[in-house]
């Protein structure tokens, strides 16, 4: 595998840092970090360039807090300047390189894939009922905190040769235990950590119907005994090669009996539903909106548009007819 050199000057160039600043601020124009940075925007970019040029950059102190929905997680947040801008600058250059490693079966945080790309692939696969009767569904115990720094660095070095770039990435990797949730680069590190596992699944184990979203994985097959054996092989590989442990909630089951709950949907061979929790939150929102008087069609739709995305890709016509006020139903579809 060819290793790529001469990347660092591209990452730290003023042009690339300005582009990174432009990307990093999307959806955050009114945040404190962006507003504060913009007071000295040009001089900040030059200062960051000089820190990187002199190799004196150090990752800033994290602000650590917890969230409890959909589950309890510890979040690590870095300041907009200089860290978030730098992370975007790194990915401007490295993303095409790392994308070449990923198989088509991984969907999390990848442009033109994501949740809906994964959903479409699963729906299409399930049309072949005979060859996808059974499903193995697994995920990894405390995946992000369990990522081993030494292994991650070795994986990165399989493709990257540039010493200065590697030193910079090592600095960021070693700035927190595991791979911190909330760090912009973490989503890419996490995908990269499992990238060669993906290749092992496809090229060594010859698994045709495999879907991964972050550390949630689905395998489809006609033989449940085959999937039970595959589970043992996966467990061994993850422990020995990546120092990861599967959760005990792994399942092998017939799809026709219970459906596949994955990426926000419940999949069956002939139809798809919204996940129960998403459906409940959608109904609660609609109940609140239905209590408002004299709301326009546009405002009604805007208040529930994030949930309508889920209904668009599932068999939800009956649900919409049941909960949407009749006067707005025509404008919703």
N, C-alpha and C positions, 0 to 999 in steps of 0.2 A: 504493500500500500504506500503510495507516494505521500511523503510528509511535506507540508507547505511552510515555506520560510518567508522572511521579509514582509511581515504583516504589521509590525509595531508602528512604523512611521505612518502607515495608512490609518491606523486607529487614532493616533494622537494628533493628526493634522487639524489645523484650525477649521478647514472646510468640513471635515467629518464631525468634529465636535459641535459645530453650528447646526449641522443636519441632525445630530443626536438631540440637541436642545429642542429643535423644532418638533421632533417625534415624541420626545419625553413629555412635553407639555400638553399633548392632546388630551382633552377632557379634564385638564387640571389648571386652566388659565386663571381661575379665581382662588387657587390654593395659596397658602401662606408661602410655601417654598418657591413657587414660580414668581409671585409678586415680589418677594424679597430679592430673588436672583435678578429680576429685571431692573432693579435699581442700579445695578452695576453689571449689566449683562455682558457687554463687550470685554470689559476688564476681567470679569470672572472666567470667561472662556480662555483668554490669554494666560491667566494665572494657572488654570488647569493644564493647559498645554505645556507650560514651563515645568510644572510639577512632574508631569509624565515624561517630558523630555529629559529632565534631570534624574528621573527614576526615584523621586522622593515622595511620590503619592502613597498615602496610607488610607485604608478604608475608614470612614467616619464611625463614630459611636452609634450603635443601633438604639432605636427606641423600641422597647419590647412591651407588648401588651397581649391580652387574651381575647379571643372571640368565642362565642358559645353556640353559634348557629352556622351550618347545620350540625356541627359538633365542636367540642372544645379543642381549640388549637392555639398555640403560641405564635404570634406574628412578630416578625422583625422588620422594622421600617428604617430605611436610610434617608438622609436629607436629599432633596431634589438636586441641589448643587453641593458638592461636585459629583456625588456617587451615582444618582440615577442617570444623569447626563452621560457619565462615563460608561455605564452599563449598556446604554443604547449605542454609544460609539463603538464599543466592542462588538455588539451584535450586528451592527451595520456591515462589518467586515467578516465576521465569523459565521454568521447565519447561513450563507450559501454553502460554506464548507461543511458545516454540521448537517445541513439538510441533505447533503449527498450521502450521508451515513444512514439516515433514518429509512426504515422500510415503509411501504405504503400502508402498513397495518397499525401505525401509531397516529393518534389524532389530536392529542392535547397540545394546545398552544402552537399549532402549526397552521400557517396561513392557508386558507382555502380548504381546510379540513374541519377541525373543531367538532363540537357536539353534533351539529347537523350533518356533517360529512360522515361521521361515525354511524349515526342513526340510519342514514341512507344505505350505507354499506351492509349493515346488519339486516335491514329489511330486505335488501336484494338477496342476500345469502339465504335467508330463511324461506324463500320461495321454493327452494329445493328441499322438500319435506323429508324425503327418504334418506338423504345423506346428512341431514342436520336434525336428527330426532333428539339428540342429547346435547347438553351444555355443561362444560366445566367453567365455573366462575370463581376467580380468586383475586385477592389483593394482598398487599404487603403490609406487615405490621410496622407502624410508625416509619413509613418510607423515608420522608425527607430527613428526619433526625438521624436515621440509621445509615445514611450514605457515608461510606468510608472515604476520607480525603485522599489517602494514598492510592486507592483503586481508581477514584475519579481522575486524579492527576495522570495516572498511567493511561487511562482511556483517552484523555485529551491529547496526550503525547503520541498516540497512534496516528493522528492526523496533522497535528501542529508541531512544527520544528523550530519556529522562531523563538529564541531564548528570552528576549525581552517580553514578548507576549505571554510566554509561559510563566515568567516571574510575576507579571501583573495578575494573571489568573490565579496563581498560587496564593498571592496576597489576599485576594477576594475570598477564595475558598477557605482559607485558614482564619478568616475574620469572625467566624461563628461556628458553633458545633453543628455537625451534619451539614445539610443544606437548608438555610433558613427560609421558611415560608414567608412570603412578602417581598423578598429580594427579587428584583427583575430578572437577574441572571439565573435564579434558582430553577425556574421552569425549564430552561434550556439544559442546565446541568442534570436535572432529573431525567429528562428524555434521553440525554446522552449516556447516562449511567446504565440505562436498560437497552441501549441501541444494539449492542452486540448480543445480548440475550435474545432480542427480536430476530436477529440473523440466525442464531442457533435454533430457534423455534422453526423458522421457515426453511432453512437450508440443511440442517442436520436432522431435525425431528420430522421435517417434511409436512408440517401442519398447514393445510391450505386455508382453513377458516379460523383465523385468529384476529382479534381486535383488542387493542390496548389504548386506554385513555388514562394517562398518568400511570398510576400503579394498579388500576382496575383492569383486569384481563378476562377475556371471554374466548373460549375454544368450542367449536361446534364439530360434532362427529356423529356418525351413525351407530357407533359402538360404545356403550357406556364403560365396558371393561377396559377398552383402549384409553379412555379419558382418565380412569382411575390409575392406570399405569403411568400415563403422562404426568399426572399430578406428582407422583413419587420422583420422577426424573427432574421435574421443574424444581421441586423442593430441594433436591440435592444440588442442582446447578446454582440456585440462588444462594444457598448457604456456603458452598465451596468457592464459587467464583466472585460473588459480590457481597458476602457477609450479610445477607438479608434473610429475614424469616417471614414465611407466609402466616397470615392470620388463620386462626382455627375455624373461621366461618366459611371455608371453602365448600363448594357444593357441586355435585354431579346430579343432574335431574333431567327428566323429559320436558321439553319446552311446551308440548301440547297440554300437559297437566297443570302447569303453574305459571308459565310465561317467564321471560327473561327480563329482569329489572336491571337496566343499564343506561347510563348517560341521560337520566331523566325520563325515560320511557319504559313501558312494559310491553315487550315484544312477544307476539304469537306468530304462527306461520302465516296466517291470513289477515291479521289486523294488528294495529298498534295503539296502545292507550298511553295517556300521560301518567307518570308516577303518582302514586296516591298523595304524597305530601304536597307536590306541586298543584295537583287538582284541588286539594283542600285550601291552600293559600289563594288560589285563583277564585274559588267560590266565596271566600271571606272578603276578598277585595271587591268582587261584583256586588255583594250584599251591601257594602258601604256605599258604592257608587249609585246603586239603585235607589238609595234613600235621598239622593240629591234631587232637587227640583230645577226644572228649566235649564238643564245642561245640554249643550249642543251635541250633535252627532260626533263632531270632531273631537270635542273634549272627552266625551264618553269613551271613545275608542282610544284616545291618547292615555287615559287613566288605566287601561288594561292591556296596552299594546305589548308589554313584555310577556304576558301570558298567552296572548294570541299567537305568538311565534311557536309556542308548544302545540297549540291546537291545529295549526296549519299543517304540521307533519304527523298528525295522529288522527285516529277515527273519533273525532270529538263533536260531530255535528249535533248529536242528541244532547250532549252536555251543554253546548251553546244555546240550543233551543230552550233548554230547561231553566237556565239561570239568567240569560240576557233579557232585558225588557223588550217586549215585542216591537215597540216603536223604534228601537235601535238595531234590531237584529239584521235588517237588510243592509245597513251600512257597515256592519261588522264583517260580513262575508266578502 
